[in-house]
Amino acid sequence: MKQISQYLADAQQQLLQVLALPASTARIEAQLLLRAVLPMATRAWLIAHGNEYLDAEYQAAFEVLLKRRLEGEPIAYIVGVRDFYGLQFKVSPAVLIPRADTETLVEAALAKIPIEKPYKVLDMGTGSGAIAISIALLRPQAQVMALDTSLTALQIAGENKQNLAVKNLTLLQSDWFSGLNGEKFDVIVSNPPYISVQDIHLTQGDLRFEPLQALASGKDGLDSIRHIITEAPQHLNAQGWLMLEHGYDQSAQAQQLLSAAGFVEVVSLPDLARILRVTAGKRQG
Ligand SMILES: C[S@@+](CC[C@H](N)C(=O)[O-])C[C@H]1O[C@@H](n2cnc3c(N)ncnc32)[C@H](O)[C@@H]1O
């Protein structure tokens, strides 16, 4: 029988060796896995109770979760939550795990949405609802709509809307713009699928476990981006903004597509790693 601190140290060691995680990440993940089976455990609780012994039922449950993680399943799917923009979102294998990179898109959108005005905002391909909910909470006067084709994704977004007490958000099942009935918006944001269907990364790491329809989009990865840029002008008010996240090497193509569709003030913005990750343009007239 082992003490809690020993369980954590052993799990950290295995995560380091099998998944080659950095030491700090392995420590945090070991704690997250144990906290997922111990309802009372905060990080402080784990430290304070480090020399206590785990009951057999908790040991067994912890071993199951650790095995799943060692087999490569993303930690967010195992513990069922992921933090994004200072909020905690429920996630499941039905939705993309929200990425820190996507906070660049939220910040770019917030910069265009005045606090005091009832702007109409659309998030296309909302997944867990991370982008739409972050915007809706920080811009309570805005009327935010979030759509996705996936009903299971919309169910998760709905749970997040409820858990985070979001009032100004409507969820819609729609294949991109098709279900909008001509409605127009002041800001449209999207983190669409943008990986080439032939990209080898789809069969590696976390991506293996995430929904393919959230990741891949045609031969060059740009099918969804092309479609959204082509259709967006009909769904934007005059001077409205379209803002898209894209791959690390797609900013030039995104700029060209926006300019060709008549958008002005086209600009690309860097993420935390200084990679141009979001490209935006304004509808003329
Ligand atoms: C890269 S994920 C983004 C999820 C979430 N917005 C985020 O940033 O974490 C792309 C999302 O687009 C959705 N999607 C794919 N094709 C779509 C379509 N034709 N119409 C609407 N949504 C679509 C997927 O279901 C998925 O939830």
The ligand as an SDF file (V2000), in Angstrom:
LIG
                    3D

 27 29  0  0  0  0  0  0  0  0999 V2000
  -11.5810   23.4200  -34.8750 C   0  0  0  0  0  0  0  0  0  0  0  0
  -13.1630   23.0390  -34.1640 S   0  0  0  0  0  0  0  0  0  0  0  0
  -13.4230   24.5090  -33.1910 C   0  0  0  0  0  0  0  0  0  0  0  0
  -14.2080   24.2910  -31.9270 C   0  0  0  0  0  0  0  0  0  0  0  0
  -14.2450   25.5090  -31.0050 C   0  0  0  0  0  0  0  0  0  0  0  0
  -14.7650   26.6680  -31.6900 N   0  0  0  0  0  0  0  0  0  0  0  0
  -12.8690   25.8050  -30.4480 C   0  0  0  0  0  0  0  0  0  0  0  0
  -12.2240   26.7400  -30.9390 O   0  0  0  0  0  0  0  0  0  0  0  0
  -12.4320   25.1250  -29.5180 O   0  0  0  0  0  0  0  0  0  0  0  0
  -14.2280   23.2590  -35.5580 C   0  0  0  0  0  0  0  0  0  0  0  0
  -15.7060   23.0660  -35.3140 C   0  0  0  0  0  0  0  0  0  0  0  0
  -16.3820   23.2760  -36.5650 O   0  0  0  0  0  0  0  0  0  0  0  0
  -17.4750   22.3720  -36.6380 C   0  0  0  0  0  0  0  0  0  0  0  0
  -17.8430   22.1940  -38.0490 N   0  0  0  0  0  0  0  0  0  0  0  0
  -17.2290   21.4310  -38.9840 C   0  0  0  0  0  0  0  0  0  0  0  0
  -17.8770   21.5200  -40.1540 N   0  0  0  0  0  0  0  0  0  0  0  0
  -18.9220   22.3480  -39.9580 C   0  0  0  0  0  0  0  0  0  0  0  0
  -19.9710   22.8280  -40.8030 C   0  0  0  0  0  0  0  0  0  0  0  0
  -20.0710   22.4480  -42.0800 N   0  0  0  0  0  0  0  0  0  0  0  0
  -20.8820   23.6840  -40.2730 N   0  0  0  0  0  0  0  0  0  0  0  0
  -20.7910   24.0750  -38.9720 C   0  0  0  0  0  0  0  0  0  0  0  0
  -19.8190   23.6430  -38.1330 N   0  0  0  0  0  0  0  0  0  0  0  0
  -18.9040   22.7890  -38.6160 C   0  0  0  0  0  0  0  0  0  0  0  0
  -16.9600   21.1020  -35.9740 C   0  0  0  0  0  0  0  0  0  0  0  0
  -18.0280   20.2760  -35.5590 O   0  0  0  0  0  0  0  0  0  0  0  0
  -16.1370   21.6840  -34.8200 C   0  0  0  0  0  0  0  0  0  0  0  0
  -16.9160   21.8140  -33.6600 O   0  0  0  0  0  0  0  0  0  0  0  0
  1  2  1  0
  2  3  1  0
  2 10  1  0
  3  4  1  0
  4  5  1  0
  5  6  1  0
  5  7  1  0
  7  8  2  0
  7  9  1  0
 10 11  1  0
 11 12  1  0
 11 26  1  0
 12 13  1  0
 13 14  1  0
 13 24  1  0
 14 15  1  0
 14 23  1  0
 15 16  2  0
 16 17  1  0
 17 18  1  0
 17 23  2  0
 18 19  1  0
 18 20  2  0
 20 21  1  0
 21 22  2  0
 22 23  1  0
 24 25  1  0
 24 26  1  0
 26 27  1  0
M  CHG  2   2   1   9  -1
M  END
$$$$
